[in-house]
Amino acid sequence: MESPPAIETRKVSFGYENRVALTNIVFSARAGEFVALIGPNGSGKTTLLKVLLGLLQPSCGTILLFNEPLSSYAPKERAKTIAYVSQQPALSFPLTVSELVGLGRYPHSSRFRPTRDDRSVVEFALQQANAQHLAARSFTTLSGGEQQKVLIARALAQSARVLLLDEPTLHLDLYYQLQILAALKKLSIEKQITVITVLHDVNLISLFADKALLLSGGTVRAFGPVTEVINEANVRDLLKVDMTTIEDSKTGARCFVPRGPFSIWRNPK
Amino acid sequence: MNRKRQICSLIGFLLLVTFFLALNIGPVRISLLELSPTDKVILFNLRLPRILSAFFVGGGLALAGAIFQGLFRNPIADSYLLGVSSGASLGAAGAIVFRLASPMANFAAVSFFAFVGSLAALALVFYFGRLNGAFSIFRLLLAGLGVGLFLSSLVAILMLMAGEELKALIFFFLGGFSSSSWDTTWISLACIPAAVLAACYFAPELNVLLLGEETAESSGIRTGRIQLLFAVLAALLTSISVSVAGLIGFVGLIVPHIIRLIFGADHRTLFPLAFFAGGMFLVVCDAVARIIIAPAELPVGIVTSLVGVPIFLYLIRKESGDYGL
């Protein structure tokens, strides 16, 4: 009944010049799955994303993208299959939003003239990211949340089946965080896009992700369905934070409330 | 594309007007309708090569500036500020002083050594201007300034060392277009259009690179190759400009900036428009330099600086925010 994995790592390790960053990473994600990467700062989350994208070559192990080794993909073919939203790049030139999203068509389009197809994909990507009203604006004049939606739209315009994101909710207010994660969730359900994203908030992970990968010191501490791996014991081990699990009386969703290690809270008791 | 056609016809029209006016301007009055034999010599052997040189040098500098700005994702970059022009001067001066080439006898060889010098300067700026894979605006400018000052001092030392070659050096560093002839023009005619075409062909890749190297690489671009290609193109444009006309500042800074304000930041339109606008701008500046204190001539670099520096300072004040300054 289960489809073959969209992306799969087999004992992947990676080291920078003077230190090991990832050791024996084993995990896989299927079409339409929403996988959250969580771990303390410096645990190798961004490095793992870059290895999955082929930006960094693993020192050993293999990565399979739709059952083909990632290294066998030509750059443009790879870009048609897997797209990336990095932590916000500083764009210093006033490209318009639709020009910027159009850059996502690079691996598909001919050199000079955007086709009608390109234009409709750009429009659709903006719509998926709830950013169609921004199309004519200059990117540099947008707020942080608007910029993030546009950058996600750019990745969507690549028409890839796997989407990797590095902290897409960074610096955003709660409304934008929820809006962006809801848009990604919808893509994973309706378009069967595999979403792999770094997220720090265990509550948002519980709400949106199907699976979670807990990363610490470059090794996988736990990987599996969110309901199994995001729990008080794992969070304490991974993030050194004591949590209490409660249930939302309205939706039945699990929520986590921190209670330690710092003991200065506003409310008495 | 109706707008495209309009812009093309506008450029064609402006080109014709600038060339016509520039051909008419000079110490000797010439009627283009009734040419005497001397008029023909003045027109075809003095004024035409001079105007063509000014056009290709201006276009080349503007395009080099646009390339550097895109390459470093930084609106305040051009050959002059980055020290690349100084590298070209050093290369040319070294070649002249050590008698590897002479500007009178073998102009192409001087240009070649200027090219080597500008590549070396660019490599230094790349090395010192980079921190954790990014070019910060301050680091880049300081690196360019440092490299430029250092190389200029080396040029000064070379001038002191020069014996018989001093005359050739001075001739070379006088700059401007007063010594332009077909000998110095043909090399820009040959190389600069080729560089313009190459830059326009690879403009889509540089567009994606504006989003950062990781995003570009993940979009299927071999970023290292594209960056190297554009670095070599910009160094080539700079070195030809410097060997034809000496140090001319601010064309590469201001022209792409203004084109970007009007037509947007897409390199596919920015590159050709910056080339044509920069060319016409320098033809006009050179015409001004010829007539403003006639019969003497002002060095054209002074004219571009007088026009350019105020615009540059204005942009620093005005464009904060939008350009991330």
Interface residues (C-beta under 8 A of the other chain):
Chain A: K50 L53 G54 L55 A74 P75 K76 E77 R78 A79 K80 I82 A83 Y84 S86 P89 A90 L91 S92 F93 P94 L95 T96 E99 L100 L103 G104 Y106 P107 R111 F112 S138 T140 T141 R154 Q158
Chain B: Q69 G70 R73 N74 P75 Y201 P204 E205 N207 V208 L210 L211 G212 E214 T215 E217 S218 S219 G220 I221 R222 R260 G264 A265 D266 R268 G321 D322 Y323 G324
